[in-house]
Every structure is written in structure tokens, then in C-alpha cells.
């Protein structure tokens, strides 16, 4: 037993470097976000807090940084190989009162399109591209305007599927073009 305990450090030292897992340095991610936003952590326009040091992200040779949306309230840091992404909240700059009032007015009056598919309607769900196509017939479980998602029952013994309304009686799977 003693011989095994003494040989443990030698076995650990002999493991190849490739077998040891490397993790992304979160301080590097903090610097990338600060450079992207132009503000330090905790300042207006910068990240609210540092990236959590407990994250164990696979090491990324080239992290990409971009705004999450036009509101610029969060930064997306992503890696393409290996694939991962995190969201870093940003301390939003206060908007002038006039911009806030205009934003609230626009948000208060959403335009609702008339549904082209109504609950109980027969629906053909199609997906495909050049070279193949697949269709399933089903029954709409809710109303949907063009481009809206809704549930379709295609088999009574299975759960419904999600579809995107195109026109009366026609839908496609999310992520597929018309």
C-alpha cells in the first residue's frame, strides 16, 4: 500500500498535457468585454460584475464579443470551437425622459395581425430544401398569425409539435424557410 501512495505523484506527473483539461481564463473575458464596451467593470456602460470565476468554460483560442441586442443591455461572448456562449449584463446608461416616453408609447400599441390559422383547422406542416421535402397533416391546437408559432397535433398518441404559420392551412417547422 505504501509503495502505491508514493508512486501516485509520479503517475500524475507522467500524464500527458493533452489529457489535462484547460479552462478559459475569465479575467481575459473581462478584459475583452471592457475593451468592447469602452468602460471598466462597474462603470456606467461597462459590465455590471466580473465574469463568474467558477465558470469552467473550455479554453477558446479566439472569443468573439458582440451586443446581445440594439438595447445594448448585455454583451454576448461566444466561442465557435469549442462551442459555448455567455451573456454579460451591462450597466445601461439612463435614457433621457423624452426617449423613455417615446419607447413606452410605441410599446403600448402593439399591432396584432389577424390569425390565418385557427384552433381546430386542418394544417399541413412542411419542411424541406432543394432535394427533399417532408410534410405532415395535423390539427391546429391554437390560433396563429403569419410568422407566429403554434402547436399542431399530428398523432393522437404523441405530443403535439411546434409549427410556424405561413398561410391558411399551411405551416412550416421553426427554423425552416417557407
RAURDA-V134889 format. One record per run of one state. SS is the DSSP state (helix for helix, strand for strand, loop for the rest). FROM is the first residue (numbers start at 1). LEN is the number of residues. If there is no record, write none. Layout:
# RAURDA-V134889
[[SS/FROM/LEN] [SS/FROM/LEN]]
This chain:
# RAURDA-V134889
[[loop/1/1] [helix/2/13] [loop/15/2] [helix/17/3] [loop/20/3] [strand/23/1] [loop/24/2] [helix/26/12] [loop/38/9] [strand/47/1] [loop/48/10] [strand/58/1] [loop/59/5] [strand/64/4] [loop/68/6] [strand/74/6] [loop/80/4] [strand/84/7] [loop/91/6] [helix/97/12] [loop/109/8] [strand/117/1] [loop/118/4] [strand/122/8] [loop/130/2] [strand/132/9] [loop/141/3] [strand/144/1] [loop/145/4] [strand/149/5] [loop/154/7] [strand/161/7] [loop/168/2] [strand/170/3] [loop/173/6]]
